[in-house]
Amino acid sequence: MKNTIGVLGAKKKGESVTTKYDAIVIGAGLGGLSTAAMLARNGLSVLLLERHNVPGGYATSFVRGRYEFEIALHELSGIGPPERRGGVYRYLEYLGMAEKVEFLHVSNLYRSVFPDLDVTLPVGREPFEAELCETFPHEAKGIHRFLERVFDFGRDFSRITRRRGQVNPATMPFRFPHFFRYLPVTWGHVLNRDVVDPRARAVLSQYWGYVGMPPSKISFVYFASTLAAYVRRGAAFPKGRSQALSSAFLARFEELGGEARMSCPVRQITTTDGRVSGVITEEGEEIQADWVISNADPITTCRELIGSDNVPPRFFARLQSSEVAPSTVNVYLGVARSPEELGFAEHEVFINEGYDLDRHYGMMHTVDVESPPAMVVTCYNIVYPEISPPGTSSVVLTALMYGEPWYSVPPAEYVATKNRIADGMIRMAERIAPGLREQAEVVEVSTPITNMRYAGAIGGSIYGFNQPPRDNMVWRMGNRGPLERLYFVGAWTQPGGGFEPSIMSGQMAGGAILGKIKKMQGGA
């Protein structure tokens, strides 16, 4: 329960009155919103503090001219059709907010375009495999064998997540052998044993843009869980853009008695005897709490909000062992032509210059390119016709790039650099949508610098830390922070980067805190 500390709760002249909550959540990204709603649903007094004037983090939108653009979401996993709901939807039902968001379902997973290949992959295990085997008949046996591994793993993963906290760790390797077998290996390590044709490997790995690393580097368990989730239940997109999802979280949180303050940055997390005790806002207000949950990245949280001297060195060593994931360059296009006139038939189209995905990854570390070697073109009108005015299209081009090379771009050259890369991306997109540039009414370009400015993430990272085997969803940094009663949520922690993992990180952290409280109160 929120309460005010002072003489009979009344402030006297010269006396400081401090407000106290059960929990304070810093940051209203999806991880923070999820945690706040989870705790409020279970009766805790919760204060949510966000430095921007709207909630959502990357799950927001912006307006240019007569277009309102989706900032980051392409395809949301974890929703599923009514007869086969996914984990995110079931969690929204638990929070009592599933009816607040209308989800539109994407008909096909993606279209994959290479110089000599163009294939569209459907939803569903059997159709997905059939399309791959028809495209690569000489690899049919290997494709089938590989997908068996993926879905065997997916079944184990689903069983573990449904039974979280109820399974004896000592028996898990025996009960879930497919899960533990693949913990230490990459996606490429497993794929390359079964599939030889580099074209088939590339098409099977097309979602590498959703996980931030190529097959040779990305954790098998993370990629497999991602692919299995999309293939089994399909993808969804919230009507009203991802901002509708963020706003629904905030509305439900407030219905549950939570308090939210937008445009309220936090200056400091206060500590007492190695335990967090509250926060101080940018305006100097001190607010006490029993628990503090940070949706900000853990590096910034520890260095700037807590202070390095108050954080155990071993925790910084743990952070330094992980690598910050890539950011993006996005080109937002409001186009005065319908999707049909532009030639769009699919929501999500990956365009690739070739099949060497390691080379593509290497080029993410430089700005000295005319255009990225791979990108995704999203025409949101395919799944959401009303997302832009009648007869127009809302098109976004996205390429992964690391933030670090942008640090060395001189300010005087920044605009020219981002426009050069954006120009190359538009040329690349016109391979599948001729006339895109000529018919564009609005062109807006964002870079890793933009992400750093608005999301506050180190390097403009969209996935938190990278996800090689050593930082997979099991061995990744957990939700519990280095100080007592401090927790982290969002893409930087378990279970990983992306919209669904960020939402579920809030469920994990909230559940852990509630479990601690129950134990402290002597519950079973």
C-alpha positions in Angstrom: 0.0 0.0 0.0 1.2 3.5 -0.9 1.7 5.6 2.2 3.1 9.0 3.2 5.8 9.2 5.9 5.6 12.2 8.2 3.7 13.5 11.2 0.1 12.2 10.7 0.8 12.2 7.0 0.8 16.0 6.9 3.6 18.1 5.6 4.8 20.8 7.9 7.0 23.8 6.9 10.6 22.7 6.5 9.7 19.0 6.8 10.2 16.5 4.0 7.4 14.2 3.3 8.4 11.0 1.5 6.0 8.8 -0.4 6.5 5.1 -0.3 5.3 2.3 -2.6 5.7 -1.5 -2.5 7.5 -1.3 -5.9 8.8 1.3 -8.3 9.3 0.5 -12.0 11.7 2.6 -13.9 10.8 2.8 -17.6 7.5 2.1 -19.4 8.9 -0.1 -22.2 7.1 -3.4 -22.6 9.1 -5.1 -19.9 8.4 -2.3 -17.4 4.7 -2.1 -18.3 4.4 -5.9 -18.0 6.0 -6.0 -14.6 4.0 -3.1 -13.3 0.7 -4.7 -14.4 1.7 -8.0 -13.0 2.5 -6.6 -9.5 -0.6 -4.3 -9.4 -2.8 -7.3 -10.4 -1.5 -9.0 -7.2 -2.3 -6.2 -4.9 1.0 -4.3 -4.7 1.1 -0.5 -4.7 3.2 0.3 -7.8 4.6 3.5 -9.2 5.7 3.5 -12.9 8.1 6.3 -13.9 8.8 7.1 -17.6 11.1 9.8 -19.0 9.1 10.2 -22.2 5.6 11.6 -22.5 4.1 8.3 -23.9 4.6 4.7 -22.8 6.1 1.9 -24.9 9.8 2.4 -25.6 10.2 0.8 -29.0 6.5 -0.1 -28.9 5.3 3.3 -30.1 4.4 5.2 -33.2 5.1 8.7 -34.6 3.3 11.0 -37.0 4.7 12.7 -40.1 2.2 14.6 -42.3 -0.9 12.4 -42.8 0.9 9.2 -41.9 1.3 7.6 -38.5 4.2 5.1 -38.6 4.9 2.0 -36.6 8.4 2.5 -35.0 9.7 -1.1 -34.6 7.2 -4.0 -34.6 7.1 -6.2 -37.6 5.5 -9.4 -36.5 4.4 -10.2 -32.9 4.8 -13.8 -31.8 3.0 -15.4 -28.8 -0.6 -14.5 -29.8 -1.9 -17.3 -32.0 -5.4 -17.9 -33.4 -8.4 -18.3 -31.1 -8.1 -22.1 -31.1 -4.4 -22.1 -30.3 -3.4 -19.1 -28.2 0.2 -18.4 -27.4 1.9 -17.5 -24.2 1.6 -13.7 -24.6 -2.1 -13.8 -25.2 -2.7 -16.1 -22.2 -0.6 -13.7 -20.1 -2.7 -10.8 -21.3 -5.8 -12.8 -20.3 -4.3 -13.3 -16.9 -3.8 -9.6 -16.5 -7.4 -9.0 -17.7 -6.5 -6.9 -20.7 -6.7 -9.3 -23.7 -9.9 -7.7 -24.8 -8.3 -4.2 -24.9 -6.3 -5.0 -28.0 -7.5 -6.3 -31.3 -4.8 -8.5 -33.0 -4.7 -8.8 -36.8 -3.2 -12.0 -38.1 -0.5 -12.1 -40.8 -1.4 -14.6 -43.5 2.1 -15.8 -44.5 5.3 -15.7 -42.5 7.6 -14.0 -45.0 8.7 -13.7 -48.6 12.4 -14.3 -49.1 14.1 -12.7 -52.1 17.6 -13.4 -53.4 19.1 -12.6 -56.8 18.1 -16.0 -58.2 15.3 -17.1 -55.8 11.9 -15.8 -54.6 9.9 -17.9 -52.2 7.1 -17.2 -49.8 6.7 -19.3 -46.6 3.3 -20.0 -45.1 2.2 -20.5 -41.5 1.9 -24.1 -40.1 4.4 -26.9 -39.8 3.2 -29.0 -42.7 2.7 -26.1 -45.2 6.0 -24.5 -44.2 7.9 -27.8 -44.7 6.1 -28.6 -47.9 7.0 -25.2 -49.5 10.7 -25.6 -48.5 10.8 -29.2 -49.9 9.1 -28.1 -53.2 11.6 -25.3 -53.6 14.6 -27.5 -52.6 13.5 -31.1 -53.5 17.1 -32.3 -53.3 17.2 -31.3 -49.7 13.8 -32.7 -48.7 15.2 -35.3 -46.3 17.6 -32.9 -44.6 14.9 -30.2 -44.3 12.5 -32.7 -42.7 15.2 -34.0 -40.3 16.2 -30.5 -39.3 12.7 -29.3 -38.7 12.1 -32.4 -36.5 15.0 -31.1 -34.4 13.5 -27.6 -34.3 10.0 -28.7 -33.2 11.3 -31.4 -30.8 13.1 -28.6 -29.1 10.1 -26.3 -29.4 7.9 -28.9 -27.6 10.4 -29.2 -24.7 10.7 -25.5 -24.5 6.9 -25.0 -24.3 6.6 -27.7 -21.6 9.4 -26.0 -19.5 7.8 -22.6 -19.8 4.4 -23.8 -18.8 5.9 -25.6 -15.8 8.3 -22.8 -14.8 9.2 -23.2 -11.1 7.5 -26.6 -10.8 10.2 -28.8 -12.3 13.1 -30.3 -10.3 16.3 -28.9 -12.0 18.1 -32.2 -11.3 15.6 -34.1 -13.5 15.2 -31.5 -16.3 18.0 -32.9 -18.6 16.3 -36.3 -18.6 12.7 -35.0 -18.9 13.6 -32.4 -21.6 16.6 -33.9 -23.5 16.0 -31.9 -26.8 16.2 -28.7 -24.9 19.4 -29.4 -23.1 21.1 -31.1 -26.0 21.2 -27.8 -28.0 22.1 -25.3 -25.2 25.8 -25.0 -26.2 25.5 -24.8 -30.0 24.7 -22.4 -32.7 21.8 -22.5 -35.2 24.3 -23.0 -38.0 26.0 -25.9 -36.2 22.8 -27.9 -36.2 21.4 -26.7 -39.6 24.6 -27.5 -41.5 24.6 -31.1 -40.5 21.2 -31.7 -42.1 21.1 -29.2 -45.0 23.9 -28.7 -47.5 22.5 -26.2 -50.1 23.5 -22.7 -49.0 20.3 -21.4 -50.6 18.1 -23.6 -48.5 20.2 -22.8 -45.4 19.7 -19.0 -46.0 15.9 -19.3 -46.5 15.6 -21.4 -43.4 17.6 -18.8 -41.5 15.8 -15.7 -42.9 14.5 -14.7 -39.5 18.1 -14.1 -38.4 17.2 -10.4 -38.8 14.7 -10.9 -35.9 17.4 -12.3 -33.6 20.4 -10.1 -34.6 23.1 -12.6 -35.5 23.7 -15.0 -38.4 23.5 -18.8 -38.2 27.2 -19.2 -37.4 26.8 -17.1 -34.2 23.2 -17.2 -32.9 22.2 -19.6 -30.2 20.2 -22.6 -31.6 17.8 -22.6 -28.7 16.9 -18.9 -29.2 16.5 -19.1 -33.0 14.6 -22.4 -32.8 12.2 -21.1 -30.2 11.6 -18.0 -32.4 11.0 -20.0 -35.6 8.9 -22.6 -33.9 6.7 -19.9 -32.3 6.0 -18.2 -35.7 5.5 -21.4 -37.7 3.2 -23.0 -35.2 1.0 -20.0 -34.3 1.7 -17.5 -37.0 2.3 -13.8 -36.4 0.0 -11.0 -35.3 0.0 -7.2 -35.4 -2.0 -5.0 -33.0 -4.7 -2.8 -34.6 -3.6 0.7 -33.7 0.0 -0.3 -34.0 2.2 -1.4 -31.1 1.3 1.9 -29.4 -2.2 0.3 -28.9 -0.6 -2.5 -27.0 1.5 -0.2 -24.8 -1.5 2.0 -24.1 -3.6 -1.0 -23.2 -0.9 -2.1 -20.7 -0.9 1.4 -19.1 -4.7 1.6 -19.0 -4.9 -1.8 -17.3 -2.2 -1.0 -14.9 -4.1 2.2 -13.8 -7.3 0.2 -13.5 -5.6 -2.1 -11.1 -4.7 0.9 -8.9 -1.2 1.6 -10.2 0.2 5.1 -10.6 2.1 6.2 -13.7 4.0 9.4 -14.3 5.1 10.2 -17.8 7.9 12.8 -18.5 9.4 11.9 -15.1 13.1 10.8 -15.5 14.8 9.1 -12.6 18.1 10.6 -11.4 19.2 8.0 -8.9 18.3 4.7 -7.3 18.8 5.0 -3.6 20.4 2.2 -1.5 20.7 1.3 2.1 23.1 -1.4 3.4 23.4 -3.1 0.0 19.6 -3.0 -0.7 17.7 -0.7 -2.9 15.4 1.7 -1.0 13.8 3.9 -3.6 14.5 6.5 -6.2 15.1 10.2 -6.6 13.5 11.8 -9.7 15.1 14.4 -11.9 13.2 17.1 -10.0 14.6 15.9 -6.7 11.6 14.1 -5.3 12.6 11.2 -3.1 10.3 8.2 -3.3 10.8 5.1 -1.2 10.0 1.5 -2.2 10.6 -2.0 -1.0 11.4 -3.2 -4.6 12.8 -1.4 -7.6 12.5 -2.8 -11.1 14.5 -1.2 -13.9 13.5 -1.4 -17.6 16.5 0.7 -18.5 19.6 -1.2 -19.7 21.6 -2.7 -16.8 24.8 -0.9 -17.7 23.2 2.5 -17.5 21.2 1.5 -14.4 24.3 0.4 -12.5 26.7 3.2 -13.7 24.4 6.2 -13.7 21.5 5.5 -11.4 23.1 3.4 -8.7 26.8 4.4 -9.1 29.6 2.0 -9.9 30.9 2.1 -6.3 27.7 0.6 -5.0 27.7 -2.3 -7.5 29.8 -5.5 -6.9 32.7 -5.7 -9.4 31.7 -9.3 -10.3 28.4 -8.0 -11.7 30.2 -5.5 -14.0 32.5 -8.3 -15.1 29.3 -10.3 -16.0 28.0 -7.4 -18.0 31.3 -6.9 -19.8 31.3 -10.6 -20.9 28.2 -9.9 -23.0 28.1 -8.0 -26.3 25.6 -5.2 -27.1 23.3 -6.3 -29.9 22.8 -4.4 -33.2 20.6 -1.4 -33.8 18.8 -0.5 -37.0 18.6 2.0 -39.8 14.9 2.5 -40.7 13.4 4.3 -43.7 9.8 5.3 -43.1 7.9 5.9 -46.4 4.4 7.3 -46.7 3.6 6.4 -50.3 0.8 7.9 -52.4 0.0 4.6 -54.1 -1.9 1.5 -52.8 0.0 -1.7 -52.0 -1.5 -3.3 -55.1 -0.2 -0.5 -57.3 3.3 -0.9 -55.8 3.3 -4.6 -56.3 3.0 -5.7 -52.6 1.3 -8.9 -51.8 3.1 -9.9 -48.5 3.4 -8.0 -45.3 7.1 -8.9 -44.7 9.7 -9.2 -47.5 13.3 -10.0 -46.8 15.7 -8.8 -49.6 19.2 -10.3 -49.8 22.1 -9.5 -52.1 23.5 -13.1 -51.7 23.7 -16.1 -49.5 26.8 -15.3 -47.5 25.1 -14.3 -44.2 28.4 -13.9 -42.4 29.5 -11.3 -44.9 26.2 -9.5 -44.4 26.8 -9.5 -40.7 30.3 -8.1 -41.1 28.9 -5.2 -43.0 26.7 -4.3 -40.1 29.9 -2.9 -38.4 30.5 -0.1 -40.9 28.8 2.9 -42.3 31.0 2.8 -45.5 28.3 1.1 -47.6 26.0 2.4 -50.3 23.3 0.1 -49.0 23.2 -2.8 -46.6 23.5 -6.2 -48.2 20.2 -7.4 -46.6 17.1 -5.7 -45.3 13.4 -6.3 -44.7 10.6 -4.3 -46.4 7.3 -4.2 -44.5 4.1 -3.0 -46.1 1.8 -2.7 -43.1 -1.3 -2.2 -45.2 -1.3 -5.9 -46.2 -2.3 -6.9 -42.7 -3.7 -3.6 -41.5 -5.4 -1.8 -44.5 -6.4 1.3 -42.5 -2.9 2.0 -41.2 -2.6 4.8 -43.8 -5.1 7.0 -45.7 -7.1 5.3 -48.5 -5.1 4.7 -51.7 -1.7 5.1 -49.8 0.8 2.7 -48.3 2.8 2.8 -45.1 6.1 1.1 -45.9 9.2 0.7 -43.7 12.6 -0.5 -44.7 14.8 -1.9 -41.9 18.4 -2.9 -41.9 20.5 -4.1 -39.0 23.5 -2.0 -38.2 25.7 -1.7 -35.1 25.7 1.6 -33.2 29.5 1.8 -32.7 30.5 2.9 -36.2 28.0 5.8 -36.0 29.9 7.2 -33.0 32.8 8.2 -35.4 30.6 9.9 -37.9 31.3 13.7 -37.7 28.2 15.7 -36.9 28.6 17.7 -40.1 28.5 14.4 -42.1 25.7 12.7 -40.2 22.7 13.7 -42.3 24.6 13.0 -45.6 25.7 9.5 -44.2 22.2 8.5 -43.2 20.6 9.8 -46.4 23.2 7.9 -48.5 22.4 4.6 -46.8 18.7 5.3 -47.0 19.0 6.1 -50.7 20.6 2.7 -51.3 17.9 1.0 -49.2 15.2 2.6 -51.3 16.9 1.5 -54.5 17.1 -2.0 -53.1 13.4 -2.0 -52.2 12.4 -0.8 -55.7 13.5 -4.2 -57.0 10.2 -5.5 -55.6 8.2 -2.2 -55.6 9.0 -0.1 -58.6 8.2 3.6 -58.2 8.5 3.6 -54.5 10.7 6.7 -54.4 8.8 8.7 -57.0 5.5 8.2 -55.2 6.8 8.8 -51.7 5.1 11.8 -50.0 7.0 11.3 -46.7 10.5 9.9 -46.1 11.9 9.8 -42.6 15.2 8.1 -41.7 16.2 6.8 -38.3 19.6 5.4 -37.3 21.3 3.9 -34.2 21.8 7.5 -33.0 18.0 8.0 -33.2 17.5 4.9 -31.1 20.0 6.1 -28.5 18.3 9.4 -28.3 14.7 8.3 -27.9 15.0 4.8 -26.3 18.1 5.5 -24.2 19.6 2.2 -25.1 23.4 1.8 -25.3 24.4 1.5 -29.0 20.8 2.0 -29.9 20.4 -1.8 -29.4 17.0 -3.2 -30.2 17.7 -6.7 -28.7 19.7 -5.8 -25.6 22.7 -8.1 -25.5 23.5 -10.4 -28.4 22.4 -14.0 -28.1 25.2 -16.4 -28.9 25.1 -19.8 -27.1 26.9 -18.4 -24.1 24.1 -15.8 -23.7 21.2 -17.9 -24.7 17.9 -17.7 -22.8 19.2 -20.0 -20.0 22.7 -18.5 -19.5 21.7 -14.9 -20.3 21.8 -12.4 -17.4 18.8 -13.1 -15.1 16.2 -10.7 -13.9 17.7 -10.4 -10.4 20.0 -7.4 -10.0 23.3 -7.1 -8.0 21.6 -5.5 -5.0 18.9 -7.0 -2.9 15.4 -6.3 -4.2 16.6 -4.8 -7.5 15.3 -6.5 -10.7 15.9 -5.9 -14.4 13.3 -6.4 -17.1 13.3 -6.0 -20.9 15.4 -7.2 -23.8 18.7 -7.2 -21.9 17.6 -10.0 -19.5 16.1 -13.4 -19.7 14.4 -14.7 -21.8 16.0 -12.4 -24.5 15.4 -9.7 -27.0 12.3 -9.0 -29.0 8.7 -7.9 -28.2 7.4 -11.3 -26.8 10.5 -11.9 -24.6 10.4 -8.4 -23.3 6.8 -8.8 -22.2 7.5 -12.2 -20.7 10.5 -10.8 -18.8 8.0 -8.8 -16.8 6.0 -11.9 -16.0 9.2 -13.6 -14.9 10.4 -10.7 -12.7 7.0 -10.0 -11.3 6.5 -13.7 -10.4 10.0 -13.8 -8.7 9.1 -10.8 -6.6 5.8 -12.2 -5.6 7.4 -15.4 -4.7 9.9 -13.6 -2.5 7.2 -11.7 -0.8 5.2 -14.8 -0.1 8.3 -16.5 1.3 9.0 -13.5 3.5 5.5 -13.6 4.8 5.8 -17.2 5.7 3.7 -18.6 2.9 4.2 -22.1 1.5 
